[in-house]
Amino acid sequence: MSNLRETTELEQEAFEYLNDLRESGVTNMFGARPYLMEDLELDKNKAGKLLSTWMKVFNSECEYENIDASIEPINR
């Protein structure tokens, strides 16, 4: 069993946003970074890191309170 850490407030917000975006079908998730940048007011780098992390931890239950501790936390 791997070590877990709590998600940051920003990660929680972004992951919920990405789940909603995915369900909407507005874009392929590989094209989601501009949506994160605009709607969450993030720079390109941070939006990319959040999207990449979400893709690594995605699960169909949309539960992201705890994720792998080896993933560096992302804050504002």
C-alpha positions as CSV (number, residue, x, y, z in Angstrom):
1,M,0.0,0.0,0.0
2,S,1.4,3.4,-1.0
3,N,1.6,6.4,1.3
4,L,-1.1,8.9,0.8
5,R,-1.4,12.7,1.4
6,E,-4.4,15.0,1.5
7,T,-5.1,17.0,-1.6
8,T,-4.6,20.7,-1.4
9,E,-7.5,23.2,-1.7
10,L,-6.4,24.1,-5.2
11,E,-6.1,20.4,-6.2
12,Q,-9.6,19.7,-4.9
13,E,-11.0,22.7,-6.8
14,A,-9.2,21.8,-10.0
15,F,-10.1,18.1,-9.9
16,E,-13.8,18.8,-9.3
17,Y,-13.7,21.3,-12.2
18,L,-12.0,18.8,-14.5
19,N,-14.5,16.1,-13.6
20,D,-17.4,18.5,-14.5
21,L,-15.6,19.5,-17.7
22,R,-15.1,15.8,-18.6
23,E,-18.8,15.1,-18.0
24,S,-19.8,18.1,-20.1
25,G,-18.0,16.7,-23.2
26,V,-17.0,20.3,-24.2
27,T,-13.4,19.2,-24.9
28,N,-11.1,16.3,-25.0
29,M,-9.3,16.3,-21.7
30,F,-5.9,16.6,-23.4
31,G,-7.2,20.1,-24.4
32,A,-8.4,21.1,-20.9
33,R,-5.4,23.2,-19.8
34,P,-6.8,26.5,-21.4
35,Y,-10.1,26.0,-19.6
36,L,-8.2,25.6,-16.2
37,M,-6.2,28.7,-17.0
38,E,-9.2,30.9,-17.8
39,D,-11.8,29.6,-15.3
40,L,-9.4,29.1,-12.3
41,E,-7.1,32.0,-13.3
42,L,-4.0,29.8,-13.4
43,D,-0.8,30.2,-15.4
44,K,0.0,27.7,-18.1
45,N,2.6,25.8,-16.0
46,K,0.3,25.3,-12.9
47,A,-2.7,24.4,-15.1
48,G,-0.6,21.8,-16.9
49,K,0.7,20.3,-13.6
50,L,-2.9,20.1,-12.2
51,L,-4.2,18.4,-15.4
52,S,-1.3,15.9,-15.4
53,T,-1.9,15.1,-11.8
54,W,-5.7,14.7,-12.3
55,M,-5.0,12.3,-15.2
56,K,-2.7,10.2,-12.9
57,V,-5.2,10.0,-10.0
58,F,-8.5,9.9,-12.0
59,N,-11.0,7.5,-10.7
60,S,-14.6,6.9,-11.7
61,E,-15.8,7.6,-8.1
62,C,-14.3,11.1,-8.3
63,E,-12.8,10.8,-4.9
64,Y,-9.6,12.8,-4.5
65,E,-9.4,13.6,-0.8
66,N,-6.2,11.6,-0.6
67,I,-3.7,10.9,-3.4
68,D,-0.3,9.3,-3.7
69,A,2.2,11.1,-1.5
70,S,4.9,10.9,-4.1
71,I,3.0,13.5,-6.2
72,E,4.2,17.0,-5.3
73,P,1.4,19.1,-3.8
74,I,0.2,22.0,-5.9
75,N,-0.9,25.2,-4.2
76,R,-1.8,28.7,-5.5
